[in-house]
Amino acid sequence: MLQCLFPATSPDIKVSQVTWMKEMGGKKQNVAVYLPDHKPNFPLDNSGRIRFLNVSLQDATLIIQPLRMSDEGTYVCEFATYPHGNEDGVTTLSILARPTNTAESRKVVAGNTTIPVAVCTSANGKPPAQIKWLSTLPGNFNASEVTNGDGTITVTSQFNMVPTAAADQQQITCVISQRTLAAPENIPVVLSVLYPPQVTIDGYDDNWYVSRSEAVLRCAAKGNPKPTHYSWSTPSGPLPPTVQVQGDRLMVQSVDVAVNTTFICQVTNSVGTTRVEQTVLVREHPMRLQSSAGAVAGGLVGGILALALLGALVFFLLRRRRARPPLKGVYDPTTRVFGNGAAPPPNLIYRPDSELDRPLKATPGEGAPGERPGPYSYPGQRHEEEEEERLDEVGPMLRLSAHPGHGAPSGYEEDDMESQHDGSIISKTAVYV
């Protein structure tokens, strides 16, 4: 609908004619004309597609229905008035076309060259659509436009990649955006890559032994299109007589030495043929297989025992630490001599009159007759043994004494002894070697 109104600003202004024109190729061509003494006239189209909304000299609104792409352009609404002459207004008719969107994959054969694997089309739209692709596969895309005879535009985009067997049945998405669309339109595409069969042989457990029954090999294959033919053979040609073939399965009713060979499975589809081999070693006796359940159970039991031992050790250490009385000082020999942080170290004074350092004298009446004591006056054999036993009980000691003149008593005092954690008693002023 093209609206055009002429407001009556003065009763002296008279409208004699209404005309709609379209600019075409730099010229104006009449589209609709109305004169009061004549019927409305539509020079460009008399099919009824174009008409006035109201047949009036003040309201020249024009209806064009249905629209065609050729209707797009610039229109001029003109009123012939007296005494002011012609009064006109200009409007532009822009036509939008909703496109038809499609996307599909292309059947391609796996190879090493980049080729289009999918195509997405937005046809007969105006303005032209914008197309992009969403994919987790490595690839790129491009787009091209074609202007149709009616003024619409068709956009085509291709997704390009190196086709591989892994890309078969993978999904990519074409995303189309256009002015007439309320939201971008997503079209999923499943790729179709043709590739020869991929084959593996299942069923051999390395424990085929003589007289084993119902041993089976299966030729597992996949491809696009699906494999259509399976065949079994050996390098020497025919299969052993104890072997039966059932499609993709090779069955051995009773294993014997003849089965000790290499089996070949060959699979074919329309793209190509693939063959794989499986060597079978027939054993004289079955191989003992360790139970996986037993191994798992053993591992669990071992783990539980290790945790229990660790917990017991931690408990013992914590309990012993709590039972230990606080230490007032350290009384090991080195620390006591040089200070342990609890008291200033005492001076070390060598006392020549110490009982242990005093020269040993022989007991009267002992020793050989006429024997003179040696320079160190060693006692007799019996007294010497007693002294050694006493020394073993006491141990060699270095006297720690206060400075002379302080009135420190000689020998050991009662408060000089201190009990240790292991139940023993040592002197605070003696160094044990």
VMD Tcl script that draws the C-alpha trace (Angstrom):
set ca {
  {0.00 0.00 0.00}
  {1.33 3.41 -1.10}
  {-0.35 6.17 0.90}
  {-0.97 9.61 -0.62}
  {-3.30 12.27 0.88}
  {-4.06 15.90 -0.10}
  {-5.30 17.94 2.86}
  {-7.85 20.65 2.02}
  {-6.23 23.76 3.46}
  {-8.53 26.20 1.66}
  {-11.94 25.92 -0.02}
  {-10.55 27.93 -2.93}
  {-8.16 25.08 -3.92}
  {-9.72 22.68 -6.35}
  {-8.28 19.19 -7.25}
  {-9.05 18.09 -10.77}
  {-6.95 14.89 -11.20}
  {-4.89 12.30 -9.29}
  {-2.00 10.46 -10.98}
  {0.50 7.80 -9.79}
  {3.73 7.51 -11.78}
  {6.77 5.19 -11.53}
  {10.29 6.20 -12.43}
  {11.62 3.65 -14.91}
  {14.91 4.12 -16.74}
  {15.03 7.81 -16.02}
  {11.50 8.34 -17.24}
  {8.12 8.48 -15.54}
  {5.35 6.13 -16.56}
  {1.74 6.36 -15.43}
  {0.61 3.64 -13.09}
  {-2.84 4.85 -12.00}
  {-4.99 7.85 -13.07}
  {-8.28 9.17 -11.71}
  {-10.52 11.89 -13.16}
  {-13.87 12.69 -11.57}
  {-15.80 12.21 -14.82}
  {-13.99 8.96 -15.70}
  {-13.27 5.60 -14.14}
  {-9.85 4.93 -12.60}
  {-7.33 3.84 -15.17}
  {-4.27 1.59 -14.62}
  {-2.07 1.73 -17.73}
  {0.64 -0.73 -16.48}
  {-1.62 -3.49 -15.19}
  {-5.35 -3.87 -15.76}
  {-5.56 -7.30 -14.10}
  {-6.91 -5.80 -10.88}
  {-3.66 -6.25 -9.00}
  {-3.38 -2.44 -8.73}
  {-6.26 -0.30 -7.38}
  {-7.12 2.78 -5.34}
  {-7.99 2.26 -1.72}
  {-10.65 4.99 -1.99}
  {-11.74 6.60 -5.23}
  {-11.32 10.21 -4.12}
  {-9.52 13.38 -5.13}
  {-8.22 13.89 -1.56}
  {-7.10 10.26 -0.83}
  {-5.01 8.69 -3.57}
  {-3.70 5.73 -1.53}
  {-2.69 2.93 -3.92}
  {-2.97 -0.82 -3.28}
  {-0.69 -3.28 -5.12}
  {-1.49 -6.91 -4.33}
  {0.06 -9.39 -4.76}
  {3.44 -7.77 -5.00}
  {5.96 -8.70 -7.60}
  {9.65 -8.05 -7.52}
  {9.15 -5.84 -10.59}
  {6.96 -3.54 -8.53}
  {9.99 -2.28 -6.60}
  {10.99 1.27 -7.42}
  {10.31 4.95 -6.89}
  {6.71 6.20 -7.17}
  {5.38 9.76 -7.54}
  {1.88 10.76 -6.39}
  {0.68 13.92 -8.19}
  {-2.42 16.11 -7.57}
  {-3.54 18.56 -10.30}
  {-4.91 21.62 -8.43}
  {-6.28 25.02 -9.21}
  {-4.97 27.66 -8.85}
  {-1.60 26.25 -7.44}
  {-0.92 23.76 -10.21}
  {0.52 20.28 -9.63}
  {1.40 19.11 -6.13}
  {3.33 15.83 -5.76}
  {4.97 13.51 -3.25}
  {7.64 10.84 -3.76}
  {7.88 7.39 -2.07}
  {10.12 4.36 -2.58}
  {8.79 0.83 -2.60}
  {11.35 -1.74 -1.38}
  {10.38 -5.37 -1.67}
  {11.85 -8.07 0.61}
  {11.76 -11.72 -0.37}
  {12.00 -14.55 2.15}
  {14.49 -17.11 0.85}
  {14.12 -20.86 0.63}
  {16.97 -22.47 2.59}
  {18.37 -25.98 2.15}
  {21.56 -27.84 3.05}
  {22.87 -31.29 2.19}
  {26.04 -33.36 2.17}
  {27.88 -34.58 -0.87}
  {29.04 -38.15 -1.16}
  {32.80 -38.03 -1.45}
  {35.55 -40.64 -1.33}
  {38.21 -40.42 1.37}
  {41.41 -38.93 0.00}
  {44.17 -36.37 0.51}
  {42.73 -33.39 -1.39}
  {40.49 -30.60 -0.10}
  {37.08 -30.82 -1.78}
  {33.50 -29.66 -1.02}
  {31.75 -32.10 1.32}
  {28.53 -30.14 1.97}
  {26.53 -27.37 0.28}
  {24.05 -24.86 1.74}
  {21.69 -22.77 -0.44}
  {19.53 -19.73 0.31}
  {17.45 -19.28 -2.86}
  {15.30 -16.40 -4.16}
  {15.85 -14.03 -1.29}
  {16.13 -10.29 -1.11}
  {18.30 -8.89 0.26}
  {20.87 -11.67 -0.14}
  {21.37 -14.01 2.82}
  {24.57 -14.46 4.80}
  {25.78 -18.04 5.31}
  {28.36 -19.49 7.70}
  {29.20 -22.98 8.98}
  {29.66 -24.38 12.48}
  {31.98 -27.40 12.67}
  {34.52 -29.08 14.92}
  {36.21 -30.54 11.84}
  {39.10 -28.75 10.13}
  {37.86 -27.02 7.02}
  {36.81 -23.76 5.34}
  {33.82 -22.42 3.42}
  {33.06 -19.96 0.65}
  {29.93 -18.38 -0.85}
  {28.67 -17.17 -4.24}
  {25.64 -15.11 -5.35}
  {23.41 -15.26 -8.40}
  {20.82 -12.57 -9.25}
  {17.64 -14.04 -10.67}
  {15.44 -12.51 -13.37}
  {12.86 -11.28 -10.88}
  {15.48 -9.43 -8.83}
  {15.86 -12.03 -6.08}
  {19.27 -13.39 -5.16}
  {20.38 -16.99 -4.58}
  {23.37 -17.54 -2.27}
  {25.30 -20.82 -2.28}
  {27.97 -21.80 0.26}
  {30.22 -24.88 0.26}
  {32.07 -26.45 3.18}
  {35.49 -27.73 2.07}
  {37.82 -30.19 3.81}
  {40.05 -33.21 3.27}
  {37.62 -36.14 3.49}
  {38.67 -38.89 5.89}
  {37.04 -42.01 7.26}
  {36.90 -40.36 10.69}
  {34.77 -37.53 9.25}
  {32.07 -39.91 8.03}
  {28.75 -39.44 9.85}
  {30.06 -36.32 11.61}
  {27.62 -33.41 11.85}
  {28.21 -29.82 10.77}
  {25.69 -26.96 10.76}
  {24.78 -24.37 8.15}
  {23.68 -21.04 9.68}
  {21.64 -18.66 7.48}
  {20.87 -15.05 8.38}
  {18.59 -12.77 6.35}
  {16.51 -9.65 6.92}
  {13.17 -11.42 6.62}
  {14.13 -14.09 9.18}
  {13.25 -13.40 12.81}
  {16.31 -15.46 13.89}
  {19.14 -17.23 12.06}
  {18.12 -20.59 10.63}
  {20.31 -23.58 11.53}
  {20.34 -26.60 9.25}
  {22.33 -29.67 10.43}
  {24.19 -31.74 7.85}
  {25.58 -35.25 8.38}
  {28.66 -35.87 6.24}
  {28.94 -38.93 4.02}
  {32.51 -39.98 3.29}
  {32.98 -43.22 1.37}
  {35.96 -45.33 2.41}
  {37.14 -48.95 2.05}
  {36.61 -51.44 4.91}
  {38.57 -51.04 8.13}
  {39.14 -54.57 9.43}
  {40.33 -56.25 12.64}
  {40.25 -59.91 13.73}
  {38.88 -60.61 17.21}
  {38.70 -63.78 19.29}
  {42.30 -64.97 19.61}
  {43.38 -65.01 23.28}
  {46.82 -66.67 22.86}
  {45.49 -69.75 24.64}
  {44.52 -72.11 21.82}
  {45.59 -75.59 22.86}
  {45.14 -79.07 21.46}
  {41.57 -80.39 21.84}
  {40.15 -77.00 22.80}
  {36.58 -76.80 21.56}
  {34.65 -74.02 19.86}
  {37.47 -71.56 19.21}
  {36.20 -68.64 17.11}
  {37.77 -65.82 15.12}
  {35.59 -62.90 14.03}
  {36.42 -60.49 11.23}
  {35.14 -57.11 12.47}
  {34.83 -54.61 9.64}
  {33.26 -51.22 9.05}
  {33.13 -49.05 5.97}
  {30.97 -46.73 3.88}
  {29.14 -48.32 2.23}
  {28.86 -51.37 4.46}
  {31.07 -54.36 3.56}
  {29.33 -56.82 1.29}
  {31.76 -59.76 1.07}
  {33.96 -61.67 3.54}
  {36.48 -64.38 2.70}
  {38.89 -66.49 4.83}
  {42.11 -68.15 3.71}
  {45.63 -69.09 4.78}
  {48.99 -68.32 3.15}
  {49.11 -71.93 1.91}
  {45.67 -71.65 0.34}
  {42.81 -73.84 1.65}
  {41.64 -73.78 5.24}
  {42.29 -76.71 7.64}
  {39.57 -79.38 7.51}
  {38.53 -78.70 11.13}
  {37.62 -75.09 10.31}
  {34.17 -73.85 9.30}
  {33.40 -70.40 7.84}
  {30.13 -68.60 8.55}
  {30.30 -65.16 6.92}
  {32.56 -63.00 9.05}
  {33.18 -65.84 11.57}
  {35.75 -68.62 11.43}
  {34.87 -71.49 13.81}
  {37.11 -74.36 14.98}
  {35.17 -77.23 16.54}
  {38.31 -78.89 17.96}
  {41.74 -77.29 17.88}
  {44.52 -79.46 16.47}
  {48.00 -78.96 15.03}
  {46.55 -78.06 11.60}
  {45.15 -74.85 13.08}
  {48.69 -73.73 13.93}
  {48.81 -71.28 11.01}
  {48.01 -67.74 9.88}
  {44.43 -66.90 8.96}
  {43.65 -64.15 6.44}
  {40.37 -62.24 6.39}
  {39.55 -60.22 3.27}
  {36.63 -57.74 3.24}
  {35.22 -55.87 0.24}
  {32.81 -52.99 -0.39}
  {32.17 -50.78 -3.42}
  {35.13 -48.53 -2.60}
  {37.83 -51.17 -2.10}
  {39.14 -54.33 -0.47}
  {41.06 -54.74 2.80}
  {42.80 -57.82 4.22}
  {44.25 -58.53 7.64}
  {46.09 -61.50 9.17}
  {45.99 -63.33 12.50}
  {48.66 -65.87 13.47}
  {47.45 -68.68 15.75}
  {49.88 -70.57 18.01}
  {48.52 -73.91 19.16}
  {49.82 -74.96 22.58}
  {50.17 -78.52 23.85}
  {48.54 -77.64 27.16}
  {46.32 -74.75 28.21}
  {48.02 -71.74 29.68}
  {47.08 -70.94 33.25}
  {45.59 -67.53 33.45}
  {45.64 -65.62 36.69}
  {42.21 -64.68 37.87}
  {41.69 -60.97 37.54}
  {39.19 -61.12 40.40}
  {41.81 -62.70 42.67}
  {44.35 -60.04 41.73}
  {41.89 -57.28 42.51}
  {40.96 -58.88 45.85}
  {44.61 -59.27 46.79}
  {45.28 -55.65 45.97}
  {42.38 -54.51 48.14}
  {43.48 -56.64 51.10}
  {47.05 -55.39 50.81}
  {45.89 -51.79 50.68}
  {43.71 -52.24 53.79}
  {46.57 -53.83 55.75}
  {48.95 -51.05 54.78}
  {46.47 -48.40 55.94}
  {45.95 -50.28 59.23}
  {49.70 -50.45 59.92}
  {50.12 -46.78 59.10}
  {47.27 -45.86 61.46}
  {48.75 -47.95 64.29}
  {52.15 -46.31 63.85}
  {50.66 -42.80 63.95}
  {48.62 -43.70 67.08}
  {51.73 -45.05 68.86}
  {53.82 -41.96 68.06}
  {51.09 -39.56 69.19}
  {50.52 -41.48 72.44}
  {54.23 -41.60 73.24}
  {54.57 -37.91 72.56}
  {51.72 -37.07 74.93}
  {53.18 -39.30 77.72}
  {56.63 -37.63 77.55}
  {57.22 -35.10 80.43}
  {58.39 -31.63 79.53}
  {62.13 -31.26 79.29}
  {63.88 -28.79 81.61}
  {67.17 -29.09 79.87}
  {69.39 -31.36 77.89}
  {71.95 -33.38 79.83}
  {73.89 -35.22 77.20}
  {77.65 -34.93 77.81}
  {78.44 -32.49 75.03}
  {75.60 -30.16 75.91}
  {76.30 -30.28 79.65}
  {79.93 -29.38 79.09}
  {79.26 -26.49 76.72}
  {75.88 -25.37 78.08}
  {72.33 -26.52 77.35}
  {70.46 -23.24 77.58}
  {69.11 -23.97 81.08}
  {72.09 -22.75 83.14}
  {75.57 -21.32 82.52}
  {78.10 -24.07 81.97}
  {80.32 -24.77 84.98}
  {84.09 -24.57 84.85}
  {85.96 -27.77 84.36}
  {88.63 -28.33 87.07}
  {90.87 -31.28 87.13}
  {91.23 -32.58 90.70}
  {94.36 -34.60 91.15}
  {93.08 -35.87 94.50}
  {90.03 -37.46 92.91}
  {89.45 -40.93 94.12}
  {89.50 -42.43 90.66}
  {92.54 -40.44 89.58}
  {94.57 -41.27 92.70}
  {97.45 -43.72 92.03}
  {96.56 -47.26 92.91}
  {98.60 -48.80 95.77}
  {99.21 -52.41 96.39}
  {97.49 -54.00 99.30}
  {99.88 -54.88 102.10}
  {100.87 -58.50 102.06}
  {100.16 -59.01 98.35}
  {102.61 -59.33 95.55}
  {105.72 -61.38 95.19}
  {108.20 -61.31 98.01}
  {110.84 -58.75 97.55}
  {108.98 -57.23 94.63}
  {109.16 -53.47 94.55}
  {106.14 -51.56 93.46}
  {106.31 -50.15 89.98}
  {106.36 -46.49 89.17}
  {102.55 -46.37 89.19}
  {102.11 -48.58 92.27}
  {99.64 -51.05 90.54}
  {97.80 -53.20 93.11}
  {97.81 -56.92 93.18}
  {95.80 -59.15 90.89}
  {92.74 -59.48 93.16}
  {92.53 -55.80 93.99}
  {92.99 -54.94 90.33}
  {89.96 -57.07 89.36}
  {87.85 -55.39 92.06}
  {88.83 -51.98 90.81}
  {87.95 -52.93 87.23}
  {84.50 -54.10 88.35}
  {83.98 -50.83 90.22}
  {85.06 -48.81 87.22}
  {82.67 -50.76 85.02}
  {79.78 -49.83 87.36}
  {80.67 -46.16 87.74}
  {82.36 -45.41 84.42}
  {85.15 -42.92 83.86}
  {84.13 -39.46 84.98}
  {85.39 -35.94 84.64}
  {84.61 -33.90 87.76}
  {82.62 -30.73 87.15}
  {83.12 -28.37 90.10}
  {82.43 -24.78 90.91}
  {85.20 -22.25 91.25}
  {87.39 -22.71 94.24}
  {86.45 -20.62 97.16}
  {82.71 -20.87 96.66}
  {82.36 -23.51 99.30}
  {81.25 -26.22 96.88}
  {81.51 -29.59 98.53}
  {83.58 -32.27 96.93}
  {82.09 -35.52 95.66}
  {78.43 -36.02 94.64}
  {75.50 -34.43 96.38}
  {72.03 -35.86 96.64}
  {70.42 -33.31 94.33}
  {73.17 -33.81 91.78}
  {71.43 -36.92 90.37}
  {68.56 -36.77 87.85}
  {66.31 -39.50 86.52}
  {66.04 -40.07 82.78}
  {63.14 -41.16 80.54}
  {64.46 -44.72 80.29}
  {64.50 -45.13 84.11}
  {68.25 -44.60 84.66}
  {69.86 -42.00 86.92}
  {72.82 -39.83 85.88}
  {74.75 -37.01 87.40}
  {74.21 -33.48 86.20}
  {77.90 -32.60 86.74}
  {79.55 -35.66 85.22}
  {80.35 -36.41 81.62}
  {79.89 -40.04 80.62}
  {82.14 -41.46 77.93}
}
mol new
graphics top color blue
foreach p $ca { graphics top sphere $p radius 0.5 }
foreach p [lrange $ca 0 end-1] q [lrange $ca 1 end] { graphics top cylinder $p $q radius 0.2 }
display resetview
